[in-house]
């Protein structure tokens, strides 16, 4: 259960950090103003208790919400059937999204395996610039805009499809170097 809680929390926090580059069309140009707007929306969604910071309380609340979604019969326990049903539904949803985008082979999701969460947590620790164990909206936005700025190769305030592709390739290369591949 602890691993599930950590995985859910990390996924939610990571999704928020990457929100600046995501849109209905992943390759559509993204302006800095759109990045700021999406980051604010994502932060608000992740701040489960509306206290202006992302911290352990928010992670626990999100984990509780996920538990409730998994516990289909409401008995306070997640059976293997409920767990497998949930994962089958998630796989189906991801496959549909990939089909709609015409991107990514199914294999790409499996390549990260369980290793990705360590990197995700490191990214969240870097966002916590004051080291207090909580990420304020300002820290969250600063981290997202730093990634936006790194992707905006020509510094014109717009991240194009080509810049996004280049940034993704650079991130993949960095991850591979860290792993020693």
N, C-alpha and C positions, 0 to 999 in steps of 0.2 A: 504494500500500500504506500510505503514511503517513497519507493521509486516512482510509482504512478503519480504521486503528488508532485515530486520534483520534476518529472517529465512534463506534466501538464503546465506547471508554473513556468518552466523554462520556455516551453513552446509559446505560451501566451506573451511572455515578455519579449522574446525574440521577434515574434510577429509584429509587435508594435514598433520595434526598432527598424524593421525593414519596410514599414508601411509607406515611407515616403516614395519608394520606387514602384509601388504596386498600384495598378489601376485595372479597370475592366480589360483594357488592352495593355498587357504587360510591356509592350514595346512602344507605347505612345509616349510622346515627349512629356516631361514633367517639369513644371516651373518651380522655382524656389517657393513661391507663394502657395502652390498646391502641396508641396512637401510640408510646409508649416501647418497647413490646414489638416492634412491627413494625420500628421504626427499628433496634433492636438486632439483629433477625434479618437485616435487609437489610445492615447493616454487616458482620456476620459472613460473609454470602454474598459480599460485594464484597471483603473482605480476603483475597485469594487466598493470601497466604503467612502468614496468621495472626500478623502482627507487631503488630497493634493500631493500624495507621494505613493510610489509603488514600493511596497515592503512586504514583510512576512504575512501581515494581516490580509493583504490583497491576495497573496498566493494561496493562503488557506481558504479564503472565500471562493476563489476560482476553483480550487481543488474540490471544495464542497459542492459547487455547482456541477462540476464534471462527474463527481461521484453520484449525485442525484440523477444525472442523465444516464449514467451507466446502470444504475439500480432500477431497472425497468419495472419491477414489481413492488418497489418501495419497502422491502423488508429489512433495509439497513445493511445488506450484504450484497456483494457483487459475485454472482455465480460465474462459473466458466462459460456457460451459455450466454449470459448477458455480456460478458467481456468479449467473447468471440463475435457475437452479433454486432456489437458496437464497432469492432475493428473491421468486420466485413462491410458494414455500411460506410465507414470512412474510406476504405479502399475503393469502393464503388464511386463515392463522391469525387475522390482524387482522379480516378480514371476518367470520369465524365469531364472534369475541368481540363484535364490534359487533352482529351479529345476535342473539346471546344477550342482550346488554344492552338491545337495542332503542334504542340511542343513536346519536349521531354519524353524520353522513353520511360516505361515503368521502372526499368532497372535503375535509373538515376536516384530514385528515392531510397532504394536499398543500399546504395553505396555508402551512405553516411553511417548506416548501422546505428549503434548506440553511442558512437564516439562523438557525435555532434554536440551533445549537451554540455560537455566540458568546455568546448569553445564558446557556446552560447552563454554559459555562466561567466566565462572570462570577459566576454563582451559586456555583459551587464555590470560586472565589477568595474570595468573601465568607465562606464557611464556614471557610476556613483563617484563623482569627482571629489566630494568632501569626505568620503569613506565612512559615512554614518550608517550604512546598511540599508538605506532607502534611496530611491531615485525620485528626485523632484521633477516637476514638469519641465523646469528650466534645464536640468541635467539631461532629461530624456530628449528634449528638443535639440539641445546642443550636440548630443551624440548623433542624432539622426541627420542634422544639418552638416556635421563634419563628414559623414558618409556621402551625403549629397554633394558637398564641395569636392570630395575626392573623385567622385564620378563625373563631375562637370569639368571635363578636361580643358575646355576652352574658356572657362570662367565667365560664361555669358548669362548665367542664371537659369539655364534650361539644360536638363539632362536628356539627351536624345537617345533613340534606340541603339545607335552605334556606341554611344558612351556607356549605356547600361550593359551592353554585351561585353564591352571591354572591361568594365568594373567587375562583372561576374567572373570573367576569365582571370583577372588579377587576384580576386579572392580565392578562387579554386587553386591557383598556383601557390598562394601564400599558405593555404591549408595543407597542400601536399608537401611543401617545404618543412612545415612544422612537424608533420608526421614522418619526415625523413624519406619520402618517396621520390 
